[in-house]
Structures are given as structure tokens and as C-alpha cells.
Amino acid sequence: MRGVTQMKKTYRGLNPEMLYDEVRDLLSHRGITFTDTRMQTYSVQSGATQSRVTVPLFSTDNHECGTIHILGSAGGDVRMTLDLDEQHLAPDVLEALKSDIDFMLGSYEVKW
């Protein structure tokens, strides 16, 4: 039985909406789709805003295969958690997606 591949990333200098758009396009390129994107914006005491995006993901055979959560902070960092169900996605798709995300967004990533 296969499990869940989880990617947790923190980015600096990247707009949450741009992160969402880029990851969405990379997922689409690998055959992963989505239908019910929830984008929310919250105000904080300083007058700035925080953004939150939650997206369920579906494989080519229309099974739910994961989720994306993106949280943009008022301080400028953006955090992303991408959970992918290994039961509905081939290992080569998972590896290619990780590689694509690292290549396209790696220069923004905060290394802890």
C-alpha cells in the first residue's frame, strides 16, 4: 500500500497568487486537475492582508489525489503544503512534479 507524498515549502519574495498559478500550471502539465479552488483574504491589525488558498486535486481518472494549501503572511513569506496520494499518481509523475517545482520556484525558497 502506498502513502502520501508531502511537500512543505516556504517562499520569500513571491506573491501567494503567483505561487498558486505556477503550481496549478505545473500540476495541470502532469495531468492533475482541480475544480473547487477556495481563495480567501484576511486583514490583520497592521492594515496588511494575508491570503489563503485551498485546492482539492484530482487524477486523470477523476479520483481525489491530494490537496494544496497556500498561506501568505503579512510579513511577506508564503508557505505551501502539497499532499499527493501515491495510490492515484505514478511515481514518475510525483518525481517530475517535485523537480518542476524546485526548478521553477527554488530561487524563492527559504532553506531552514
DSSP file with accessible surface (Angstrom, degrees, kcal/mol):
  #  RESIDUE AA STRUCTURE BP1 BP2  ACC     N-H-->O    O-->H-N    N-H-->O    O-->H-N    TCO  KAPPA ALPHA  PHI   PSI    X-CA   Y-CA   Z-CA
    1    1 A M              0   0  228      0, 0.0     2,-0.2     0, 0.0    86,-0.0   0.000 360.0 360.0 360.0 133.6    0.0    0.0    0.0
    2    2 A R        -     0   0  105      1,-0.1    85,-0.2    83,-0.0     2,-0.0  -0.572 360.0-157.8 -94.0 160.1    1.3    3.4   -1.0
    3    3 A G        -     0   0   37     -2,-0.2    83,-2.7    83,-0.1    84,-0.5   0.110  30.4 -59.9-112.1-139.2    1.0    6.5    1.2
    4    4 A V  E     -A   85   0A  88     81,-0.2     2,-0.5    82,-0.1    81,-0.2  -0.951  31.4-145.7-121.1 131.7    1.1   10.3    0.7
    5    5 A T  E     -A   84   0A  17     79,-3.0    79,-2.9    -2,-0.4     2,-0.5  -0.865  23.5-166.2 -91.2 128.1    3.9   12.4   -0.6
    6    6 A Q  E     -A   83   0A 102     -2,-0.5     2,-0.5    77,-0.2    77,-0.2  -0.971  11.8-168.2-122.9 131.1    4.0   15.7    1.2
    7    7 A M  E     -A   82   0A  14     75,-2.7    75,-2.7    -2,-0.5     2,-0.5  -0.979   4.0-173.3-114.2 127.2    5.9   18.8    0.1
    8    8 A K  E     +A   81   0A 144     -2,-0.5     2,-0.3    73,-0.2    73,-0.2  -0.990  14.7 169.6-120.7 122.1    6.3   21.6    2.6
    9    9 A K  E     -A   80   0A  27     71,-2.7    71,-3.0    -2,-0.5     2,-0.4  -0.972  24.4-157.6-134.6 147.4    7.9   24.8    1.3
   10   10 A T  E     -A   79   0A  10    100,-0.4   100,-3.4    -2,-0.3     2,-0.4  -0.995  17.7-168.2-122.1 131.0    8.4   28.4    2.5
   11   11 A Y  E     -AB  78 109A   0     67,-3.4    67,-2.8    -2,-0.4     2,-0.4  -0.913   7.8-157.9-120.8 147.9    9.0   31.1   -0.1
   12   12 A R  E    S+A   77   0A 134     96,-2.8    65,-0.2    -2,-0.4     3,-0.1  -0.966  76.2  19.0-123.8 139.7   10.1   34.7    0.2
   13   13 A G  S    S+     0   0   63     63,-0.8     2,-0.4    -2,-0.4    -1,-0.2   0.739  96.1 115.8  78.7  22.1    9.6   37.4   -2.3
   14   14 A L        -     0   0    7     62,-0.6    -1,-0.2    -3,-0.2    -3,-0.1  -0.992  65.7-126.1-130.4 128.2    6.7   35.5   -4.0
   15   15 A N     >  -     0   0   86     -2,-0.4     4,-2.5     1,-0.1     5,-0.2  -0.507  19.8-129.8 -69.8 136.2    3.1   36.6   -4.2
   16   16 A P  H  > S+     0   0   20      0, 0.0     4,-2.5     0, 0.0     5,-0.2   0.878 108.8  51.3 -57.8 -36.9    0.7   33.9   -3.0
   17   17 A E  H  > S+     0   0   65      2,-0.2     4,-2.7     1,-0.2     5,-0.2   0.888 109.7  49.4 -68.3 -37.9   -1.4   34.2   -6.1
   18   18 A M  H  > S+     0   0   90      2,-0.2     4,-2.8     1,-0.2     5,-0.2   0.921 110.3  51.0 -66.3 -41.9    1.6   33.8   -8.3
   19   19 A L  H  X S+     0   0    0     -4,-2.5     4,-2.7     2,-0.2     5,-0.3   0.952 111.8  47.7 -57.7 -47.4    2.7   30.7   -6.3
   20   20 A Y  H  X S+     0   0   10     -4,-2.5     4,-2.9     1,-0.2     5,-0.2   0.942 112.5  48.5 -59.5 -47.5   -0.8   29.2   -6.8
   21   21 A D  H  X S+     0   0   63     -4,-2.7     4,-2.2     1,-0.2    -1,-0.2   0.916 113.4  46.9 -60.8 -43.2   -0.9   30.0  -10.5
   22   22 A E  H  X S+     0   0   47     -4,-2.8     4,-2.3     2,-0.2    -2,-0.2   0.943 115.1  44.4 -66.2 -47.2    2.6   28.5  -11.1
   23   23 A V  H  X S+     0   0    0     -4,-2.7     4,-2.8    -5,-0.2     5,-0.2   0.921 112.0  54.2 -64.9 -39.7    1.9   25.3   -9.1
   24   24 A R  H  X S+     0   0   70     -4,-2.9     4,-2.6    -5,-0.3    -1,-0.2   0.931 109.9  46.9 -58.6 -44.8   -1.5   25.0  -10.7
   25   25 A D  H  X S+     0   0   79     -4,-2.2     4,-2.2    -5,-0.2    -1,-0.2   0.901 112.0  50.0 -66.6 -39.1    0.1   25.1  -14.2
   26   26 A L  H  X S+     0   0   18     -4,-2.3     4,-0.9     2,-0.2    -2,-0.2   0.904 112.1  48.0 -65.5 -40.1    2.8   22.6  -13.2
   27   27 A L  H ><>S+     0   0    0     -4,-2.8     5,-2.5     2,-0.2     3,-0.8   0.933 110.6  51.2 -64.0 -44.9    0.1   20.2  -11.8
   28   28 A S  H ><5S+     0   0   61     -4,-2.6     3,-1.9     1,-0.3    -2,-0.2   0.896 104.2  57.9 -59.4 -40.4   -2.0   20.6  -15.0
   29   29 A H  H 3<5S+     0   0  139     -4,-2.2    -1,-0.3     1,-0.3    -2,-0.2   0.795 107.5  48.5 -60.9 -26.9    1.0   19.8  -17.1
   30   30 A R  T <<5S-     0   0   83     -4,-0.9    -1,-0.3    -3,-0.8    -2,-0.2   0.227 125.8-100.0 -98.5  10.7    1.3   16.5  -15.2
   31   31 A G  T < 5S+     0   0   24     -3,-1.9     2,-0.5     1,-0.3    -3,-0.2   0.618  78.8 135.0  86.2  11.3   -2.4   15.6  -15.7
   32   32 A I      < -     0   0    1     -5,-2.5    -1,-0.3    -6,-0.1     2,-0.2  -0.829  32.9-172.4 -97.4 129.6   -3.6   16.7  -12.2
   33   33 A T  B     -C   58   0A  67     25,-2.9    25,-3.1    -2,-0.5     2,-0.3  -0.678  11.6-165.7-118.4 173.1   -6.8   18.8  -12.2
   34   34 A F        +     0   0   39     23,-0.2    23,-0.1    -2,-0.2     3,-0.1  -0.980  12.6 177.8-155.4 154.3   -8.9   20.8   -9.7
   35   35 A T  S    S+     0   0  118     21,-0.4     2,-0.6    -2,-0.3    -1,-0.1   0.596  70.5  55.4-132.2 -27.7  -12.4   22.2   -9.6
   36   36 A D        +     0   0   97     20,-0.3     2,-0.4     2,-0.0    -1,-0.1  -0.603  61.0 175.1-121.0  71.0  -13.1   23.9   -6.3
   37   37 A T        -     0   0   45     -2,-0.6     2,-0.6    18,-0.1    18,-0.2  -0.625  13.5-159.9 -79.3 130.3  -10.4   26.5   -5.5
   38   38 A R  E     -D   54   0A 112     16,-2.6    16,-2.2    -2,-0.4     2,-0.5  -0.955  11.2-179.9-112.6 115.1  -11.1   28.5   -2.3
   39   39 A M  E     +D   53   0A  96     -2,-0.6     2,-0.3    14,-0.2    14,-0.2  -0.968   5.6 175.5-114.1 129.7   -9.2   31.8   -2.1
   40   40 A Q  E     -D   52   0A  65     12,-2.9    12,-2.9    -2,-0.5     2,-0.4  -0.972  16.6-156.1-133.5 148.9   -9.6   34.0    0.9
   41   41 A T  E     -D   51   0A  91     -2,-0.3     2,-0.4    10,-0.2    10,-0.2  -0.987  10.6-168.3-126.6 134.9   -8.0   37.2    2.1
   42   42 A Y  E     -D   50   0A 103      8,-3.2     8,-3.0    -2,-0.4     2,-0.3  -0.948  15.2-134.2-122.4 142.3   -7.9   38.3    5.7
   43   43 A S  E     -D   49   0A 101     -2,-0.4     2,-0.3     6,-0.2     6,-0.2  -0.653  18.4-155.7 -91.9 151.1   -6.9   41.7    7.1
   44   44 A V    >   -     0   0   44      4,-2.3     3,-2.4    -2,-0.3     0, 0.0  -0.799  35.0 -95.4-120.2 167.3   -4.6   42.0   10.1
   45   45 A Q  T 3  S+     0   0  206      1,-0.3     4,-0.0    -2,-0.3    -2,-0.0   0.803 119.7  61.4 -56.0 -32.3   -4.2   44.7   12.6
   46   46 A S  T 3  S-     0   0   98      1,-0.1    -1,-0.3     2,-0.0     3,-0.1   0.619 118.2-108.1 -71.0 -10.6   -1.4   46.5   10.8
   47   47 A G  S <  S+     0   0   63     -3,-2.4    -2,-0.1     1,-0.4    -1,-0.1   0.277  84.7 117.7  98.5 -11.2   -3.7   47.0    7.8
   48   48 A A        -     0   0   38     -5,-0.1    -4,-2.3     1,-0.1    -1,-0.4  -0.204  57.7-126.9 -76.5 177.6   -1.9   44.4    5.7
   49   49 A T  E     -D   43   0A  77     -6,-0.2     2,-0.4    24,-0.1    -6,-0.2  -0.897   8.3-148.8-128.1 158.9   -3.6   41.3    4.4
   50   50 A Q  E     -D   42   0A  65     -8,-3.0    -8,-3.2    -2,-0.3     2,-0.4  -0.961  16.1-147.5-121.6 143.8   -3.0   37.6    4.5
   51   51 A S  E     -DE  41  72A  13     21,-1.0    21,-3.0    -2,-0.4     2,-0.4  -0.877  10.1-169.6-114.3 147.6   -4.1   35.2    1.7
   52   52 A R  E     -DE  40  71A  77    -12,-2.9   -12,-2.9    -2,-0.4     2,-0.4  -0.999   2.4-175.5-137.0 131.4   -5.2   31.6    2.0
   53   53 A V  E     -DE  39  70A   1     17,-2.7    17,-2.6    -2,-0.4     2,-0.4  -0.995   1.4-178.7-128.0 132.1   -5.7   29.2   -0.9
   54   54 A T  E     +DE  38  69A  18    -16,-2.2   -16,-2.6    -2,-0.4    15,-0.2  -0.999   7.4 174.9-130.6 129.2   -7.1   25.6   -0.5
   55   55 A V  E     - E   0  68A   0     13,-2.3    13,-2.1    -2,-0.4     2,-0.3  -0.975  23.1-144.9-139.9 121.7   -7.5   23.3   -3.5
   56   56 A P  E     - E   0  67A  25      0, 0.0   -21,-0.4     0, 0.0     2,-0.3  -0.642  25.9-144.1 -78.4 144.0   -8.5   19.6   -3.8
   57   57 A L  E     - E   0  66A   0      9,-3.1     8,-2.7    -2,-0.3     9,-0.9  -0.844  10.8-159.2-113.9 149.6   -6.7   17.8   -6.6
   58   58 A F  E     -CE  33  64A  38    -25,-3.1   -25,-2.9    -2,-0.3     6,-0.2  -0.976  12.6-131.6-131.5 140.8   -7.9   15.1   -8.9
   59   59 A S    >   -     0   0    2      4,-2.8     3,-2.2    -2,-0.4   -27,-0.1  -0.225  40.9 -92.6 -79.4 174.7   -6.1   12.5  -11.0
   60   60 A T  T 3  S+     0   0  127      1,-0.3    -1,-0.1    28,-0.2   -28,-0.1   0.776 128.7  56.0 -62.2 -24.8   -6.7   11.8  -14.7
   61   61 A D  T 3  S-     0   0   90     27,-0.2    -1,-0.3     2,-0.1    -2,-0.0   0.204 121.7-109.5 -92.4  16.7   -9.2    9.0  -13.6
   62   62 A N  S <  S+     0   0  124     -3,-2.2     2,-0.4     1,-0.2    -2,-0.1   0.711  71.9 139.6  67.2  26.1  -11.1   11.6  -11.6
   63   63 A H        -     0   0   91     25,-0.1    -4,-2.8     1,-0.0     2,-0.2  -0.807  64.0-106.0 -94.4 140.9  -10.1   10.3   -8.1
   64   64 A E  E     +E   58   0A 110     -2,-0.4    -6,-0.3    -6,-0.2     3,-0.1  -0.488  45.2 172.6 -64.2 128.1   -9.2   12.8   -5.5
   65   65 A C  E     -     0   0A   1     -8,-2.7    20,-3.6     1,-0.3     2,-0.3   0.281  48.7 -43.5-127.6  10.0   -5.5   12.6   -5.2
   66   66 A G  E     -EF  57  84A  14     -9,-0.9    -9,-3.1    18,-0.3     2,-0.3  -0.960  49.6-105.1 157.8-172.5   -4.4   15.4   -2.9
   67   67 A T  E     -EF  56  83A  32     16,-1.7    16,-2.7    -2,-0.3     2,-0.4  -0.979  10.3-144.4-147.7 156.0   -4.6   19.0   -1.8
   68   68 A I  E     -EF  55  82A   1    -13,-2.1   -13,-2.3    -2,-0.3     2,-0.4  -0.982  13.9-173.6-118.4 137.2   -2.7   22.2   -1.9
   69   69 A H  E     -EF  54  81A  71     12,-2.4    12,-2.6    -2,-0.4     2,-0.4  -0.998   4.7-178.1-128.1 125.7   -2.7   24.7    0.9
   70   70 A I  E     -EF  53  80A   2    -17,-2.6   -17,-2.7    -2,-0.4     2,-0.5  -0.993   3.2-174.9-125.2 131.5   -1.0   28.1    0.4
   71   71 A L  E     -EF  52  79A  87      8,-2.8     8,-2.9    -2,-0.4     2,-0.5  -0.980   6.8-162.5-130.2 117.1   -0.8   30.7    3.2
   72   72 A G  E     -EF  51  78A   3    -21,-3.0   -21,-1.0    -2,-0.5     6,-0.2  -0.873  14.1-148.9 -98.7 129.2    0.6   34.1    2.5
   73   73 A S    >   -     0   0   47      4,-2.9     3,-1.5    -2,-0.5   -24,-0.1  -0.595  24.0-119.2 -96.8 159.9    1.7   36.1    5.6
   74   74 A A  T 3  S+     0   0   46      1,-0.3   -25,-0.1    -2,-0.2    -1,-0.1   0.756 112.3  65.6 -65.0 -23.2    1.7   39.9    6.1
   75   75 A G  T 3  S-     0   0   75      2,-0.1    -1,-0.3     1,-0.1     3,-0.1   0.533 120.4-103.8 -78.2  -7.8    5.4   39.6    6.6
   76   76 A G  S <  S+     0   0   38     -3,-1.5   -63,-0.8     1,-0.4   -62,-0.6   0.277  80.9 121.0 106.6 -12.7    6.0   38.5    3.0
   77   77 A D  E     -A   12   0A  29    -65,-0.2    -4,-2.9   -64,-0.1     2,-0.4  -0.586  45.0-155.9 -82.4 150.5    6.6   34.8    3.4
   78   78 A V  E     -AF  11  72A   2    -67,-2.8   -67,-3.4    -6,-0.2     2,-0.4  -0.996   5.3-159.8-126.6 129.5    4.4   32.3    1.6
   79   79 A R  E     -AF  10  71A 131     -8,-2.9    -8,-2.8    -2,-0.4     2,-0.4  -0.896   7.2-171.7-111.0 141.6    4.0   28.7    2.9
   80   80 A M  E     -AF   9  70A   2    -71,-3.0   -71,-2.7    -2,-0.4     2,-0.5  -0.997  11.2-170.9-133.8 136.0    2.8   25.8    0.8
   81   81 A T  E     -AF   8  69A  39    -12,-2.6   -12,-2.4    -2,-0.4     2,-0.5  -0.999   8.5-172.8-120.3 126.0    1.9   22.3    1.7
   82   82 A L  E     -AF   7  68A   0    -75,-2.7   -75,-2.7    -2,-0.5     2,-0.5  -0.981   1.4-170.8-121.6 114.0    1.2   20.0   -1.2
   83   83 A D  E     -AF   6  67A  36    -16,-2.7   -16,-1.7    -2,-0.5     2,-0.4  -0.943   4.5-174.4-106.5 127.8   -0.1   16.5   -0.3
   84   84 A L  E     -AF   5  66A   3    -79,-2.9   -79,-3.0    -2,-0.5     2,-0.6  -0.987  23.2-130.5-128.4 128.2   -0.3   13.9   -3.1
   85   85 A D  E >>  -A    4   0A  41    -20,-3.6     3,-1.2    -2,-0.4     4,-0.6  -0.649  10.6-156.8 -79.6 115.0   -1.8   10.4   -2.8
   86   86 A E  T 34 S+     0   0   50    -83,-2.7    -1,-0.2    -2,-0.6   -82,-0.1   0.667  87.1  69.4 -67.7 -16.7    0.6    7.9   -4.1
   87   87 A Q  T 34 S+     0   0  124    -84,-0.5    -1,-0.2     1,-0.2   -83,-0.1   0.824 109.1  33.1 -70.8 -29.8   -2.2    5.4   -4.8
   88   88 A H  T <4 S+     0   0   52     -3,-1.2     2,-0.4   -23,-0.1   -28,-0.2   0.415 113.8  63.5-108.6   0.2   -3.6    7.5   -7.7
   89   89 A L  S  < S-     0   0   13     -4,-0.6    -1,-0.1    -3,-0.1    -5,-0.0  -0.990  81.1-119.4-129.7 135.7   -0.4    9.0   -9.1
   90   90 A A    >>  -     0   0   41     -2,-0.4     4,-2.0     1,-0.1     3,-0.6  -0.357  25.3-119.2 -69.0 147.1    2.5    7.2  -10.7
   91   91 A P  H 3> S+     0   0   81      0, 0.0     4,-2.5     0, 0.0     5,-0.2   0.861 114.3  55.4 -55.7 -36.9    6.0    7.6   -9.0
   92   92 A D  H 3> S+     0   0  116      1,-0.2     4,-2.3     2,-0.2     5,-0.2   0.870 106.4  51.2 -67.8 -31.6    7.4    9.2  -12.1
   93   93 A V  H <> S+     0   0   33     -3,-0.6     4,-2.5     2,-0.2    -1,-0.2   0.931 110.4  49.0 -67.7 -43.6    4.7   11.9  -12.0
   94   94 A L  H  X S+     0   0    8     -4,-2.0     4,-2.3     2,-0.2    -2,-0.2   0.933 113.9  45.2 -62.0 -45.8    5.4   12.6   -8.4
   95   95 A E  H  X S+     0   0  114     -4,-2.5     4,-2.4     2,-0.2    -1,-0.2   0.906 113.2  49.9 -66.1 -41.4    9.2   12.9   -9.0
   96   96 A A  H  X S+     0   0   24     -4,-2.3     4,-2.7    -5,-0.2    -1,-0.2   0.907 110.6  50.4 -64.1 -40.0    8.7   15.1  -12.1
   97   97 A L  H  X S+     0   0    0     -4,-2.5     4,-2.6     2,-0.2     5,-0.2   0.932 110.3  49.1 -64.7 -44.7    6.4   17.4  -10.2
   98   98 A K  H  X S+     0   0   64     -4,-2.3     4,-2.5     1,-0.2    -1,-0.2   0.929 113.0  48.2 -58.0 -45.2    8.9   17.8   -7.4
   99   99 A S  H  X S+     0   0   74     -4,-2.4     4,-2.5     2,-0.2    -2,-0.2   0.912 111.0  50.2 -63.4 -43.1   11.6   18.5   -9.9
  100  100 A D  H  X S+     0   0   32     -4,-2.7     4,-2.8     2,-0.2     5,-0.3   0.925 111.9  47.4 -60.5 -46.3    9.4   21.1  -11.8
  101  101 A I  H  X S+     0   0    0     -4,-2.6     4,-2.6     1,-0.2     5,-0.4   0.932 113.1  48.2 -64.5 -43.7    8.5   22.9   -8.5
  102  102 A D  H  X S+     0   0   70     -4,-2.5     4,-1.6    -5,-0.2    -1,-0.2   0.907 114.5  46.5 -63.4 -40.7   12.1   23.0   -7.4
  103  103 A F  H  < S+     0   0  171     -4,-2.5     4,-0.3    -5,-0.2    -2,-0.2   0.951 119.7  37.6 -66.8 -48.1   13.3   24.3  -10.8
  104  104 A M  H  < S+     0   0   82     -4,-2.8    -2,-0.2    -5,-0.2    -1,-0.2   0.843 133.8  21.5 -75.1 -33.7   10.7   27.0  -11.2
  105  105 A L  H >X S+     0   0    3     -4,-2.6     3,-1.7    -5,-0.3     4,-0.7   0.453  89.6 102.6-117.9  -1.4   10.4   28.2   -7.6
  106  106 A G  G >< S+     0   0   23     -4,-1.6     3,-0.9    -5,-0.4    -3,-0.1   0.815  76.3  60.6 -57.7 -33.8   13.7   27.1   -5.9
  107  107 A S  G 34 S+     0   0  111     -4,-0.3    -1,-0.3     1,-0.2    -2,-0.1   0.734 107.8  46.6 -69.7 -17.4   15.3   30.6   -6.1
  108  108 A Y  G <4 S+     0   0   83     -3,-1.7   -96,-2.8     2,-0.1    -1,-0.2   0.562  88.9 112.8 -93.4 -14.3   12.4   31.9   -3.9
  109  109 A E  B <<  -B   11   0A  36     -3,-0.9     2,-0.6    -4,-0.7   -98,-0.3  -0.389  62.8-137.2 -70.7 136.8   12.6   29.0   -1.3
  110  110 A V        -     0   0   20   -100,-3.4     2,-0.6    -2,-0.1  -100,-0.4  -0.811  16.6-148.6 -89.4 121.0   13.7   29.7    2.2
  111  111 A K              0   0  154     -2,-0.6  -102,-0.0  -102,-0.1  -100,-0.0  -0.840 360.0 360.0 -93.6 122.8   16.1   27.0    3.4
  112  112 A W              0   0  208     -2,-0.6    -1,-0.0     0, 0.0    -2,-0.0  -0.475 360.0 360.0 -89.8 360.0   15.8   26.4    7.1
